[in-house]
Amino acid sequence: MNKKPIILGIESSCDETAASIITENEQGMPTILSSIVSSQVDVHKEFGGVVPELAARSHMEKIDLITKKAIDESGIKMKDVDAIAATAGPGLIVCLSVGLSFGKAVASSLNKPFIAVNHLEGHALSPKLNSELNYPYLLLLISGGHTQFLSVQGLGNYKRLGTTIDDAVGEAFDKTAKLLGIEFPGGPQIEVYAKKGDSKKYELPKPIFHRGGCNLSFAGLKTAVLKISKQIKTDQEKYDLAASFQRTVEEILYKKSKIAFEEFKKMNKSNKNKFVVAGGVAANKRIREVLTNLCKEEDFEAIFSPINLCGDNGAMIAMVGLEKFKLKQFSELDHPAKPRWPLDEDAAFLKGAGVRL
């Protein structure tokens, strides 16, 4: 009987220190043996956002302990690990360097293959941890730093169909939460506030809603929330603004996803189209519901990352490591950290003033 590969995944791109051990079962399906995530909420709370230097220091303090805990909980020995996968980008350079250097050191000391992983590819493949997912599929990646539609043709083969021209949707959630006085990280609490509010109370802008294909924009929405938040006096008005914001985002994602469906179908002739939604914002239950209903209308299969794996974690990095290990796609130990590392290297850079759609 062939030994199933065992992969250690390490993640430190932003403010979560994470490590995970995964392998495969007899049917060849990925199995998570352990997944440890250490959040830095208390470190950054008083600043209302992530402070890169403090995040990096916290990673350095915890990375060894978190990895040891992942090994202990997995029930395997470090010597049994077949390869070490670590996030090399995109992310905060000072944070990336901690996990990347640690992963290289472990690989070197064990004389095992090292695999540098694109953090976004980790999100893209994360649904493989709980579902049988074959290529190609349409991916909506929604997180604090990224919002984009990609046609996933295979491992390492991505075609971007649309992206945000300014802010990511997760950033808009976090900024709105901050304006409503919700403690960092406040993005997830918007959904809680929204349940208590009137979603029709405020009519908020939907930038490039009727143009730009499946590209998106959230800066104007953030600005509108800022203006209204200055006039809010009661808790109920906060709930109403949260509900109006949530509804607006839902409508934007619904409309743009529908356009992305058409683009994807032009590129891929398939009897069973799949729509994968991944990233931190994919944990929002209302957004899941809206996009699931859209998939029913358009005859797509909706596939989401497990709620506990929507945020940054080591299991998704190990998942990419597992796929690359089986193809013997290893990295050199001098692989650099890449603060910017798009999945589609050929896609145009759409950010900032002057972008024309």
Secondary structure, DSSP 4 states (H G I P E B T S, - for coil): -PPPP-EEEEE-SSSEEEEEEEEE-TTS-EEEEEEEEEE-HHHHGGGTS--HHHHHHHHHHHHHHHHHHHHHHHT--GGG--EEEEEEESS-HHHHHHHHHHHHHHHHHHT--EEEEEHHHHHHHGGGGTS---S-EEEEEESSS-EEEEEEEETTEEEEEEEBSS--HHHHHHHHHHHTTPPSS-HHHHHHHHTTS-TTSS----TTTTSSTT-B--HHHHHHHHHHHTT--SHHHHHHHHHHHHHHHHHHHHHHHHHHHHHHHHH---SSEEEEEESGGGG-HHHHHHHHHHHHHHTEEEEE--GGGSSS-HHHHHHHHHHHHHTT--B-TTPPP-S---SSTTS----STT---
